[in-house]
Amino acid sequence: AVSELDRAAKKGVIHPNNAARRKSRLMKQLNAK
């Protein structure tokens, strides 16, 4: 999922800041389990 966000950010589909924020949120969810 993270690599997909990175790829989307590189393509310009989503803003890099946006991708970074979503990544940190994803990691928090994964660590919470």
C-alpha positions as CSV (number, residue, x, y, z in Angstrom):
1,A,0.0,0.0,0.0
2,V,2.8,2.4,0.9
3,S,4.7,1.8,-2.4
4,E,1.4,2.4,-4.3
5,L,1.1,5.8,-2.6
6,D,4.7,6.5,-3.4
7,R,4.1,5.7,-7.1
8,A,0.9,7.8,-7.2
9,A,2.8,10.7,-5.6
10,K,5.5,10.4,-8.2
11,K,3.0,10.4,-11.0
12,G,1.4,13.5,-9.5
13,V,-1.9,11.7,-8.9
14,I,-1.8,12.8,-5.3
15,H,0.3,15.5,-3.6
16,P,3.5,14.2,-2.0
17,N,2.5,15.8,1.3
18,N,-0.8,14.0,1.0
19,A,0.9,10.7,0.3
20,A,3.2,11.2,3.3
21,R,0.3,11.9,5.6
22,R,-1.6,8.9,4.4
23,K,1.4,6.7,4.9
24,S,1.9,7.8,8.5
25,R,-1.8,7.1,9.1
26,L,-1.5,3.6,7.6
27,M,1.6,2.8,9.7
28,K,-0.3,3.8,12.8
29,Q,-3.2,1.6,11.9
30,L,-0.8,-1.4,11.2
31,N,1.1,-0.8,14.5
32,A,-2.2,-0.6,16.5
33,K,-3.1,-4.2,15.6
